[in-house]
Amino acid sequence: MLDPLYAFVFAGLFSPGPNVIMLTASGAQFGFRKTLPHLLGVVLGVGIIAGLTGLGIGTLLQTYPQLELALKIIAAAWILWMAWQLWMSTYRPKSQQRKKPFTFFQAVLFQWVNPKIWAVALTASSAYSAGFPPINEALRLASAFSGLNLFVCLFWTSAGSLLAYLLTRPNIWRIFMRGMALALAATAVMVFI
């Protein structure tokens, strides 16, 4: 029988959130191959966060609400900054692009302030615990999150890079990027809900 953790994690990671929006936009803006370091950083970073929740970091955040509030403020500010960058992006043919996608390490570090990943990981660790010792539970969560997220990230990055073929006119490009920016900014509001 399939562990219900996998269905929950897949639904939580596949639905739109900061990673999905940024990978789709990056795939459209820079192409699949140039977005791969970003994609792999998301996969590793999400696994680390999930593993930490299995070790009990969620209890630490609940014990010190000021730490949780600080993380939420940092997350909202960073997400709004990235949304602003998407909003201000202008269409450039691939040969004229100056900006670069997230690096591997930027994507790993972003997971520390990604509210959606914390919410999904904390819920998974409490609602779908297998009752293993902490290190085994951490490994179980980390592998489930990273393994499933690899396929989620591959899908959304591919979708973005395929969309690039439709976004060859500056006005259509601007509409798409501004839609992505608004969707990303909306996730900053959800940090506090």
C-alpha positions in Angstrom: 0.0 0.0 0.0 1.3 3.5 -0.9 2.2 5.7 2.0 -0.3 8.6 2.1 2.6 11.0 2.8 3.5 10.8 -1.0 0.1 12.0 -2.2 0.1 14.8 0.3 3.7 15.9 -0.5 3.0 15.7 -4.3 -0.2 17.9 -4.0 1.6 20.3 -1.7 4.6 20.7 -4.0 2.8 20.7 -7.4 0.3 23.4 -6.5 1.4 27.0 -7.3 3.7 28.6 -4.8 7.0 30.6 -5.0 9.1 27.7 -6.4 6.5 26.7 -9.1 6.1 30.3 -10.2 9.8 31.1 -10.2 10.7 27.9 -12.1 8.0 28.5 -14.7 9.1 32.1 -15.2 12.8 31.1 -15.3 12.1 28.4 -17.8 10.3 30.9 -20.0 12.9 33.6 -19.6 16.2 31.6 -19.7 15.2 28.2 -21.1 15.3 24.7 -19.5 19.1 24.1 -19.5 20.0 27.5 -17.9 17.4 26.9 -15.2 18.7 23.5 -14.2 21.0 24.8 -11.4 17.9 26.7 -10.0 15.8 23.5 -10.3 18.4 21.3 -8.6 18.8 23.8 -5.8 15.1 23.8 -5.1 15.1 20.0 -5.0 18.0 19.8 -2.5 16.7 22.8 -0.4 13.2 21.3 -0.1 14.7 18.0 1.0 16.8 19.7 3.7 13.8 21.6 5.1 11.7 18.5 5.1 14.4 16.5 6.8 14.8 19.2 9.5 11.2 19.1 10.3 11.6 15.3 10.9 14.3 16.2 13.4 12.0 18.5 15.3 12.7 22.0 14.1 9.0 22.6 13.8 8.8 22.3 17.6 11.5 25.0 17.9 9.5 27.3 15.7 6.3 26.8 17.7 8.2 27.3 21.0 9.7 30.6 19.8 7.0 32.5 17.9 9.3 35.5 17.5 11.6 33.3 15.4 8.7 32.2 13.3 7.6 35.9 12.8 11.1 36.9 11.8 11.2 34.1 9.2 7.8 35.2 7.9 8.9 38.9 7.5 12.1 37.9 5.8 10.1 35.5 3.5 7.5 38.1 2.6 10.2 40.8 1.9 12.2 38.4 -0.3 9.2 37.2 -2.2 8.0 40.7 -2.9 11.5 41.7 -4.1 11.5 38.8 -6.5 8.0 39.7 -7.7 9.2 43.2 -8.4 12.1 41.9 -10.4 9.6 39.8 -12.5 7.3 42.8 -12.9 10.1 45.0 -14.1 11.6 42.4 -16.5 11.5 43.4 -20.1 11.4 41.2 -23.2 14.8 40.5 -24.8 15.5 37.9 -27.4 17.6 35.1 -25.9 20.8 36.5 -27.5 20.4 39.9 -25.7 19.6 38.7 -22.2 21.7 40.1 -19.4 20.0 38.8 -16.2 20.7 35.3 -15.0 18.5 32.7 -13.4 18.9 31.7 -9.7 22.0 29.8 -9.0 22.0 26.4 -7.3 23.0 28.0 -3.9 20.5 30.8 -4.2 17.7 28.3 -4.8 18.8 26.1 -1.8 19.0 29.2 0.5 15.6 30.5 -0.7 13.9 27.4 0.8 14.8 28.6 4.3 12.4 31.5 3.8 9.9 29.8 1.5 6.7 29.7 3.6 4.9 27.1 1.5 7.7 24.6 1.9 7.8 25.1 5.7 4.0 24.7 5.8 3.9 21.6 3.8 6.9 20.0 5.6 5.6 20.8 9.0 2.2 19.4 8.2 3.7 16.3 6.7 6.0 15.7 9.6 3.2 16.0 12.1 0.2 14.5 10.2 2.0 11.7 8.3 4.7 10.6 10.8 5.7 6.9 10.5 6.8 6.9 14.2 10.4 6.3 13.3 13.3 7.5 15.4 14.1 11.2 14.5 17.0 10.5 12.1 15.0 7.8 10.2 12.0 10.1 10.0 14.2 13.0 8.8 15.6 10.7 6.0 12.1 9.5 5.1 10.7 13.1 4.8 13.8 14.4 3.0 13.8 11.6 0.4 10.0 11.9 -0.2 10.2 15.7 -0.6 13.3 15.7 -2.8 12.2 12.7 -4.9 8.8 14.0 -5.7 9.9 17.6 -6.1 12.4 16.6 -8.8 9.5 15.6 -11.0 7.4 18.6 -10.0 10.3 21.0 -10.8 11.0 19.3 -14.1 7.4 19.7 -15.1 7.1 23.4 -14.3 10.5 24.3 -15.7 9.6 22.4 -19.0 6.2 24.2 -19.1 7.9 27.5 -18.8 10.5 26.8 -21.5 7.7 25.6 -23.8 5.7 28.8 -23.1 8.7 30.8 -24.3 7.8 29.8 -27.8 4.5 31.6 -27.4 6.0 34.6 -25.7 7.9 36.1 -28.6 6.2 39.4 -28.7 7.1 42.1 -26.1 3.5 42.8 -25.1 2.6 39.2 -24.6 5.9 38.6 -22.7 5.1 41.6 -20.4 1.6 40.3 -19.7 3.0 36.8 -18.8 5.7 38.1 -16.6 3.4 40.5 -14.8 0.9 37.7 -14.2 3.8 35.7 -12.7 4.8 38.7 -10.6 1.3 39.1 -9.2 1.0 35.4 -8.5 4.3 35.5 -6.7 3.4 38.6 -4.7 0.2 36.9 -3.6 2.2 34.2 -2.0 3.9 36.9 0.1 0.5 37.7 1.6 -0.2 34.1 2.3 2.9 33.9 4.5 0.9 35.6 7.3 -2.3 33.5 6.9 
